[in-house]
């Protein structure tokens, strides 16, 4: 079984024109069923086993639960195996896939009395015109997005760390200067750089303008009073 919930035949065979044509024909005949909920603890091999009772199954893919949710579940419960949230099952015959989805949807999983998932309910749907390569493209796209997001977060974290280290070094330099000034009996004064000074002046001007606008009554109200007095 591959990582990420894939389970399929891993044997490699040389590709010929005849085998490629046969593969394309098999893809056209195949149908995919979507399972919107995987019972807790059910593994891809078990899903394949259950679905194989209704027809020949090709590939099976189950989506693992969110990493944070899995961490909390392992931390606060005794279940350590991977849990899956949704899945896709490929039947070799689309007619069987359609009939299996229609027959099993909203029905109990069943099995022998006392089995774990006997009373769980299947929630599945046949996906017309959906092929397996569409799923693999989606999974690859989501993996690429996740990787890009991680790279952005790592870059941001690295920049924050570098800025923090710069501030630490600056604080050490200023502390040494203050200590030297104190030894000489002089007072150490921290002067802002020109950009900081300019920004402080801009903020001060904005605050003054805001206070002045609060004191002066708006001219619109005066005009409105004049208009109302002329009407009444």
LOBA-541283 format. One line per field, with one value per residue (C-alpha): residue in one letter; x, y, z. Coordinates in Angstrom, 1 decimal, always signed. Example, Ala and Ser with C-alpha at 12.3 -4.5 7.8 and 13.67 -1.06 7.14 Angstrom:
2
residu	c(A  S)
px	c(+12.3  +13.7)
py	c(-4.5  -1.1)
pz	c(+7.8  +7.1)
This chain:
232
residu	c(X  X  X  X  X  X  X  X  X  X  X  X  X  X  X  X  X  X  X  X  X  X  X  X  X  X  X  X  X  X  X  X  X  X  X  X  X  X  X  X  X  X  X  X  X  X  X  X  X  X  X  X  X  X  X  X  X  X  X  X  X  X  X  X  X  X  X  X  X  X  X  X  X  X  X  X  X  X  X  X  X  X  X  X  X  X  X  X  X  X  X  X  X  X  X  X  X  X  X  X  X  X  X  X  X  X  X  X  X  X  X  X  X  X  X  X  X  X  X  X  X  X  X  X  X  X  X  X  X  X  X  X  X  X  X  X  X  X  X  X  X  X  X  X  X  X  X  X  X  X  X  X  X  X  X  X  X  X  X  X  X  X  X  X  X  X  X  X  X  X  X  X  X  X  X  X  X  X  X  X  X  X  X  X  X  X  X  X  X  X  X  X  X  X  X  X  X  X  X  X  X  X  X  X  X  X  X  X  X  X  X  X  X  X  X  X  X  X  X  X  X  X  X  X  X  X  X  X  X  X  X  X)
px	c(+0.0  +1.3  +1.4  -1.6  -4.2  -3.5  -3.7  -3.0  -0.8  +2.8  +4.2  +5.7  +5.4  +6.9  +4.5  +3.7  +1.1  -1.2  -0.9  -1.4  -4.6  -5.8  -5.1  -7.1  -10.0  -9.9  -10.0  -13.0  -14.8  -14.0  -16.2  -15.4  -17.5  -17.1  -17.5  -18.2  -17.6  -15.2  -16.1  -13.5  -10.6  -11.5  -8.4  -8.0  -7.6  -10.9  -12.7  -11.3  -12.4  -15.9  -16.3  -14.9  -18.0  -20.0  -17.5  -13.9  -12.1  -9.2  -7.7  -8.7  -7.7  -8.7  -8.0  -6.3  -7.8  -6.3  -2.8  -3.9  -7.0  -4.9  -2.5  -5.2  -6.9  -3.7  -3.0  -6.3  -7.6  -6.1  -6.6  -3.2  -4.0  -4.6  -8.2  -9.6  -12.4  -13.4  -12.5  -12.7  -13.1  -12.5  -14.5  -13.3  -16.9  -18.8  -22.1  -21.2  -19.9  -23.2  -25.3  -23.1  -23.4  -27.1  -27.6  -25.3  -25.9  -27.6  -27.5  -25.8  -22.4  -23.6  -21.5  -21.4  -23.0  -20.6  -18.3  -17.0  -18.8  -21.9  -24.3  -22.3  -24.0  -22.5  -22.7  -21.5  -22.2  -21.3  -19.3  -20.3  -17.5  -15.0  -11.7  -8.9  -6.4  -8.6  -8.2  -4.4  -4.2  -6.2  -4.1  -0.9  -2.3  -3.3  +0.2  +1.9  -0.3  +0.5  +4.2  +4.1  +2.2  +4.9  +7.7  +6.0  +5.5  +9.1  +10.4  +8.3  +9.5  +13.1  +12.7  +11.2  +14.0  +16.6  +14.9  +14.8  +18.5  +19.2  +17.2  +19.1  +22.5  +21.3  +20.2  +23.6  +25.4  +23.2  +23.7  +27.5  +27.2  +25.0  +27.5  +30.4  +28.5  +27.7  +31.3  +32.2  +29.4  +27.5  +23.8  +23.0  +20.3  +18.8  +18.2  +15.9  +17.1  +15.8  +13.1  +11.7  +11.8  +9.9  +7.2  +6.8  +6.2  +3.6  +1.7  +1.8  +0.4  -2.4  -3.4  -3.6  -5.7  -8.0  -8.5  -9.2  -11.8  -13.6  -13.7  -15.0  -18.7  -19.2  -20.3  -22.9  -25.0  -25.0  -26.1  -28.8  -30.2  -30.4  -32.3  -34.7  -35.4  -36.2  -38.7  -40.5)
py	c(+0.0  +3.4  +6.3  +8.5  +5.8  +4.4  +0.7  -0.9  -3.4  -2.1  -4.5  -2.8  -4.2  -3.0  -0.8  -1.6  -0.2  -3.1  -2.8  +1.0  +0.5  -2.1  +0.3  +3.1  +0.8  -0.4  +3.2  +3.9  +0.9  +1.7  +3.7  +5.5  +5.6  +8.3  +7.5  +10.7  +9.1  +6.3  +4.6  +5.3  +2.8  +1.3  +0.9  +0.9  -2.9  -3.4  -1.1  -3.0  -6.3  -5.0  -3.5  -6.6  -8.5  -6.5  -6.5  -6.4  -3.5  -1.6  +1.2  +2.5  +5.8  +7.0  +10.6  +10.7  +12.9  +16.4  +16.2  +18.3  +16.2  +13.0  +14.4  +15.2  +11.9  +10.0  +12.1  +11.8  +8.4  +4.8  +4.5  +5.0  +3.8  +6.2  +7.4  +8.3  +10.8  +10.0  +7.7  +6.8  +3.2  +2.3  -0.6  -2.2  -2.0  +1.3  -0.5  -2.4  +0.8  +2.6  -0.3  -0.9  +2.8  +2.9  -0.4  +0.5  +4.2  +4.9  +1.2  -0.5  -2.0  -5.2  -8.3  -10.9  -10.0  -8.2  -6.9  -3.4  -1.6  -3.8  -0.8  +1.9  +3.4  +3.7  +7.1  +6.8  +8.1  +7.0  +9.7  +9.7  +10.7  +10.8  +9.0  +8.1  +10.4  +13.3  +12.2  +11.8  +15.3  +16.8  +15.0  +16.3  +19.8  +19.8  +18.5  +21.2  +23.9  +22.4  +22.5  +26.1  +27.1  +25.4  +27.2  +30.6  +29.9  +28.7  +31.8  +34.1  +32.3  +32.7  +36.4  +36.9  +35.0  +37.1  +40.3  +39.1  +38.3  +41.8  +43.4  +41.3  +42.4  +46.0  +45.8  +44.5  +47.3  +50.0  +48.4  +48.6  +52.3  +53.1  +51.4  +53.4  +56.7  +55.8  +55.2  +58.6  +60.2  +61.2  +60.6  +58.2  +59.3  +57.1  +59.2  +57.8  +57.6  +60.1  +57.7  +57.0  +60.8  +61.6  +59.0  +60.3  +63.8  +62.5  +60.7  +63.8  +65.9  +63.3  +63.4  +67.2  +67.2  +64.6  +66.6  +69.8  +68.1  +67.0  +70.5  +72.2  +71.6  +70.1  +72.6  +70.2  +70.5  +74.3  +74.2  +71.7  +73.9  +76.9  +74.8  +73.5  +77.0  +78.3  +75.5  +75.7)
pz	c(+0.0  -0.9  +1.6  +1.7  +1.4  -2.0  -2.5  -5.8  -7.7  -7.6  -10.3  -13.3  -16.8  -20.1  -22.0  -25.6  -28.1  -27.4  -23.7  -23.9  -26.0  -23.6  -20.7  -22.3  -23.0  -19.4  -18.2  -20.4  -19.0  -15.3  -13.0  -9.8  -6.6  -4.0  -0.3  +1.7  +5.1  +6.1  +9.4  +12.1  +12.0  +8.6  +6.5  +2.6  +2.6  +4.4  +2.0  -0.9  +0.7  +1.3  -2.2  -3.9  -2.9  -5.5  -8.4  -9.5  -7.8  -9.3  -7.3  -3.8  -2.3  +1.2  +2.4  +5.8  +8.5  +9.2  +10.9  +13.9  +14.4  +14.2  +16.8  +19.2  +18.7  +19.3  +22.4  +24.1  +22.9  +22.8  +19.0  +17.2  +13.7  +10.9  +10.4  +7.0  +6.2  +2.6  -0.2  -3.9  -5.2  -8.8  -10.2  -13.4  -14.8  -14.6  -14.7  -11.5  -9.9  -10.6  -9.3  -6.2  -5.3  -5.8  -3.8  -0.9  -0.3  +3.0  +3.9  +6.9  +6.2  +7.8  +8.4  +11.2  +14.5  +16.8  +14.0  +14.5  +11.5  +11.4  +12.2  +10.3  +7.3  +3.8  +2.2  -1.4  -4.9  -8.4  -10.2  -13.9  -16.4  -13.5  -14.2  -11.8  -13.3  -12.3  -8.6  -8.9  -10.4  -7.6  -4.9  -6.6  -6.8  -3.1  -2.2  -4.2  -2.4  +1.0  +0.1  -1.1  +2.1  +4.2  +2.3  +2.9  +6.6  +6.9  +5.1  +7.3  +10.4  +9.3  +8.6  +12.1  +13.7  +11.8  +12.9  +16.5  +16.4  +15.0  +17.8  +20.4  +18.9  +18.8  +22.4  +23.4  +21.6  +23.2  +26.6  +26.2  +25.1  +28.1  +30.4  +29.0  +29.3  +32.9  +33.7  +32.3  +34.3  +31.2  +30.5  +27.6  +25.3  +22.6  +19.5  +16.8  +13.2  +10.7  +9.3  +12.8  +13.6  +10.4  +11.2  +14.7  +13.3  +10.8  +13.6  +15.7  +12.9  +12.2  +15.9  +15.9  +12.8  +14.3  +17.5  +15.6  +13.5  +16.6  +18.0  +14.8  +14.0  +10.5  +8.0  +6.6  +9.7  +9.5  +5.9  +6.7  +9.6  +7.2  +4.6  +7.2  +8.7  +5.2  +4.6  +7.9)
